């Protein structure tokens, strides 16, 4: 049994979270590329979602390649080359993908654009496989979920900034109009991003991040592990795999179909949609900054105060970057009241990832039904608030799914990363439903996704308790 770590290795963790920023920057920027490509290449709503398909299916392909290489060498590739080297290799692969944007933009080739995004996603697949369990391992298991939430908050700093930078690169100033769409302008931000990938890869090589971190396990976990020959025999994992699929699906599809809804149904010009996409992804940052407070080990009273302050600090970051970009902030102030729902839900969860997953999934269902039942800005705020309720779902699902896996954690992580393809598949599915009905009502797809997550949250608690894992006890012992 590995000795538990009592505090977070902040030095290594601060370097690690840089890759989380990149994932968010690119993922959210795709939501700006979708309407641009749809107009430039005369695509249907379903066809435009191929941007999401290419990017997110790459995670599955990357994970399968990872498994194949591990099988060939008869050893887990991450354990063989080390976590730090795997992160650097993943960043180098993503950098190669950004290079394709240069010839793709010059020739106006949609397939080549998709190929570039696919290769970027391949690199991200390896990075995600390593970085998520590493974030959990860099400190006490009691605060692993909160540490992953904090990393997610940095991810969403990238998602908040990404759409604004890419939108500015394509449209210019906030006053620009759709006539100024120029596919060639896309190449510059992605080439700069590729250079950043390589710089961070070099920094990671010189960092204090451990090559082979110790993965904590209890005696109950060790016993449960010994009774299973395959990692897929752990029900929390295979059910969690479907959970990751539908979670990433509803998170991505809600945002990627929002521009078309705002343009077609509400009459927004494409160039005016970026601040709302930025707000959606900033909502995840708001939620994750709130959920990450527990990772710092504040006293109980201080923790509650900080939990009220943290989301509004994140909201202030959103307002600041949009003010710098020259956008009108007046439509967004009312959102501050919606954030109070998030704060109440977070306090009610009491740090238990299963309880948090249940509460936030049910709120996601309510937000989507509200958006579908209303029109105008009320519906936009409702759909945007889905970002608040998706904010802590990834660390909750991931933590619950890998709990009890012991030395099979890396393999389990790989299977979970494989399911990120849900971001592309569910987005494409919603796009197809929208083509058959309308975009407004196509959000029923997201309702079904949240419904499964609520079921998983209810079911997994009993599964883990039967293996001797009780997060309420862990949390009580950790504070």
N, C-alpha and C positions, 0 to 999 in steps of 0.2 A: 504494500500500500504506500503510495507516494505521500510524503509529508505535505500537508496543506500549507499554502502560502497565505500569509495574513494581510498583505498589502499589495497594491498594484505596482508593477515595475513601470513607472511613469516614463522613464527615459526611453525604453524600448517601445512603449505604447505610443508615445508622441511621434515617433518616426513611422510606425506602422500605419497610423491613421491617414497618412498622406495618400495611400492607395485607395482608401475609402472615398476620399475627395474626388479622385479621377473617375471612379465608377459612377458617381452621381452626376458629374459634369457631362459625361457623354450620354448617359441614359436620358437625362432631361432634355439635352440638346436635340435628341432624336425627335421630340415632340414638335420642335420648330421645323425640322427637316421634312416631316410628314406632309404638312400642308403646302410647303414650297415645292416638293417633288410632285405632289398631286397636281398642282397647277402647271408646273414646268413641263411635265411629261404626260399630262392629260390622263391621269389615272382615276379609277373608281375609288370609293372609300375603302373597299376591301383590298384593292391592289396597293393603295398607299400604305397599308399596314404591313407590307412586306419589309419596310424599314425595321419595324419591331421584330418581325419574324427572323430576318437575317441576323440581327444583333443577339437576340435572346436564344435562338436555336444553337448559336455558336457555343453557348455554355454547355449544352448537352453534348455536342460533337467533341468539344474539348475534354469533357469529363470521360467520354468513351475512349478517346485517345489516351488519356491518363491511365485508365484501367487497362488498356491493351498493352501499353509500355510496361506497366507494373507486372502484368501477367508474363510478358516476354522475359523480363529480367528476374522474375520470381521474387520480387520484393517491392514494397510500396515505394514509388518513385520519390515521393516527398521525404520519406524517412531516409532514403539513400543519398539524395543530393543535399538535403537539409532545407529547412523552411526558408531561410534567408536567400539561398540560391534560387529556390523555386519562385519566390517573389520577383527577383531580378529578371529571371528568364521570362516570366509572364509579362512584365513591363516591356521587355525588348520585343516580344511578339506583337504586342499592341502597337508599339511604335512602327513596326513594319506595316501594319494595317493603315495607319494614318498616311503613309507615303502614297497609297493608292488614290487618295483624294486629289492628288495633283493631276495625274493623267485623266482621272474620271471627270474632274471639273473642266479641264481643257477640251475634252472631247464631248462633254455633255452626255456621258454614258450612265444611265440608271443602274444597269447590272454591275458596272465597275464600282459605283458608289456603294451598292449593297455588299460587294466583295470586300471593300475596305472595312465596312462596319463589322462584317463577319469575322475578319481576322483580328480586329480590335477585341471583339467578344471572345475569341479563342484565348487571347492573352489574359483577359479578365477572368476566364474560367479557372485557370491555374492559380491566379492571384486569390480569387475568392475561396478556393479549396483550402488554401494555406492560411489566409488572413483571419477568417472567421474563428476557427478553433484556436488560433494563436492569440486572438484578442481575449478569449475566455481563459486561456492558460496563463496569461501574464498577470496573475494575481489570484485572490481567493475565489473558489468556486461559488461562494455565497453571493458574490457580486459580479459573476461572469455575465449574466444577462444584462445588467446595467452597464457594464463596460462595453459590451457589444452595442448597446443602445447609444452610448456616448460616441463610439466610432461611427454609428449611423448618423448621428447629428452632424459630424464633419462631412459625411457623405452628402447630406442634404444642404450643406453650405455650397457644395459643388452643384447640386441640382438647382439651387436658387440663382446662382451666378451664371451657370451654363446657358440657359435659354436667352438671357439678356445679352451675353457676349456674342453668341451665334446669331441672334436676331439683328444686333447692331452690325455685324459683319456682312449680313445679307442685305438689310434694308437701309442701313445708315442711321440717321437720326430717328427719333420717335415720331417725327412728323412725316416720314417717308410713306409712300403708298405702294400698293401691290405692283404697280407698273415697273418699279425699280428692282424686281426680283432678278438676280443674276446668279446662276448656279456656279459660275467661276469664282464668285466671292467666298464660297464655302471652303476652298482649299486652304486659305491662310490660317484660320483658327485651328484647323486640324493638324497642319504641319507644325505649328507652334506647340500644340498639345503633344505631338510625337516627340519633340525635343525635350519637353518636360518629363515625359515618360523615361527617357534615357538618363536624364540628370538624377531623377529620384532612384532609378535602378542603381546608379553608382553610389548614391548616398546610403542606400540600404545595405550594399555590400560592406560598407565601412561602419555600419551601425552596431549597437549592442544587442540587437534582436537575436535570441538563441536559435541555433540551427535545429536543435531537437528539444523542444520544451517538454517539461514533465507534465503529463496529463493526470489530473487528480482522479482518484476513484476510491469509493468506500468499500468496506468488506462485503457489503451487500451487492454492490456493483460487480465486484470480482466474481462472486458466486454466480450471479445471473449470467455473466459473460461466459463462464466455464461451461454452462449448460447449453450453449448455442454454438454451432459450428460456423454459421454464416451471420454476418452483420444484419442481413435482411430478416433474420428470425426475431429481431427485436421489434415488437409492434409499434413502439413509440417512433421508431425510425421510418418504417415503410408508410405509416399513416402520416408522419411528418413530411415525407417526400411529397405526397399529394397536397399536404398543407402548403408547402413552399410553392408548388405549381400554381395553386389557385390564388395564393396571396400575391405573388409577383404578378400573376395575371390580372387581378383586379386593380392592383396599384398602377400598373402600366397602362392598361386599357382605359381606365377612367381618364387619365391625362391625355393619352394619344388620340382619343375620340372627342375630347373636349374642344379642340380648335374647330373641327368640322361642325360641331353643334353650334358654337358661338357664331361662326361665319354663316352657315346655311339657315339656321333657325332664328338667330337673334340679330343678324345683319352686321356683325363686327367685321371690319377689314382685317385681313391676315396679319398685317403689320402691327395691329393694336392688341393682338391676343397674347403676346409674350409676357406681359406683366401678370396675367392670370395663370399662365402655366408656371411662372415663377412663384406665384402665391401657392399653387398646389404643392409644388415640391418644397417650398418654404414651410408649408404646414407639417410635412414630415420632420423637418428640422425643428420646428416648434415642439412637436410631440417628443422627439428624441432627446432634446435638451432637457425637457421636463423629466423624462424617465431615467435619464442618466445621473440625476442628482444623487441617487442612493450609492453610486459607485465611489463617492468621495467620503463616505462614512461620517457625515455630519451628525451632531446630536439630534434627537427626534424633533424638538421644537424648531431648531434652525433649519432642519431638512424641509419641514412644511413651509416655512417662509421662503426658502430658496426655490421650492417647487412652484410657488406662485410668481416669483420674479423671473425665473429662467425662461418660461415660454414667451414672456413679453420682451425679454432681451433678444430672443431669436426673431420675434416679430419686428423689433426695431431694426435688426439687420436687414430684413426684407425691405422695409420702408426706406432705409438708407440707400441700398444699392439701386432701388428703383428711382429714388430721387436723383441720384447721380446720373442715371440713365435718361433723366428728363421726362419721366412719366408722371401723370397726374395721380396723386396719392388719395384724393378724396373718396374714390369708390371703396377703399380698403379699410377705412377706420372702423366701420361697423363690424369687421371681422374680429376685432378685439373682444367682443361679447361672446362670439362663438367659441373662442379659446377657453372660456371659463368652463365649458362642458368637458373639454379635455382635462383640465386641472382636477375637476371633481371625479372623473373616471379614474385618473391615475391614483388619486388618494384612496379611492375605494378598492383598488386592486391590492394595496398593501405590499407591493413588490413581488407578489406571487405570479410567475409568468403564465400559469394556466388560467388563473382568475383574470389577469389582465387581457389575455387572448380572448376569453369569453366576453368580457364587458365591451372591449373595443370592436369585436366582430359584430356584436348586436347593434352598436352605435353606427357601424358602417352600413348595415342593412337599413337602419332608420334614415341615414343621410341620403342613400340612393333612392329610397322610396319617396322621400321629400323632394328630391330633384326631379324625379319622374312625374310627380303630382303637381308641380308648379312650373312657372315659366319666368322669363326675364332674369333679372339679377338674383332673385331668390333661388332659382334653380342653379345658377352659376355658383353661388356661395355654398349651396348644398352639395353639389358635385365636388367643389374644391375642398370642402371639409372632410371628404373621404381621405385626403392626405393626412389629416390629424389622426384619424382612427386607424390608418395603416401604419402610423409612425413607429410603434413599438412591436408590431407583429413579427417582423423578421427575427429579432433577437429572442422573442418568446418562443416561436416555433423552433428555431435552431437550437436553443438551449434545451428545450424539452425533448427534441428528437435525438440529440447526441448524449443525453444523460444516461449513464449506465453502460456506455459502449467501451470504456477503458481503452486498451491499446488498439481497438478497432475504430477509434474516433476519427482518424484521418480518412479511412475508407468510408465511414458513414457520412462525413462531410462532403466527400466527392459525390456520393449519391444525391445528397441534398442540392449541391450546386448544379447537378445535372438537370434538376427540375426547374431551374430558372427559365427554361424554355417556355414555361407558362406565360411569361411576359409577352412573347411573340404569338403563341397559339391563341390565348384568350383574347388578345387585341385583334387578331385576324378574325376570330369567331364573332366578336362583337361588331366588327366592321361588316361582316357578311350579314349578320342579323339586321344591322342598320340599313344595308342595301335592300333587304327584303321588306322591312317595315319603315322605321325612321330612327335617327340617331338618338332622339330623346328617350324612346322606349327601349332601345337596345341595351340600356344599363341594367336590365333584368338579369343579364349575364353576370354582372358583378354581385347582384343580390344572391345568386346561387353560390358564388365563390365564398362570400362571407358566411353563408349558412353552413357550409362544410367546416369552416374554421371554428365556428361556435361549437359544432359537434365534436371536433377534435379536441378542443379545450376541455369539454366535459369528460370525454372518454380517457384522455391521456393521464389525468390525475390518478384514476384508479389503477391504470397500468403501471405507473411509476411507483405508487405506494405498494403494489404487490411485489416490487423489486427492492423495497426498503428505501425508496427515495421520496422524501416529503419536503417540498420547498417551503412550506410554512414553518417547519421545524428548523430548516437551514437558515431561513431569514431571521427567525427569532434568535438563533444562536449567533448570528453574525452581527447583531446590533446589541 
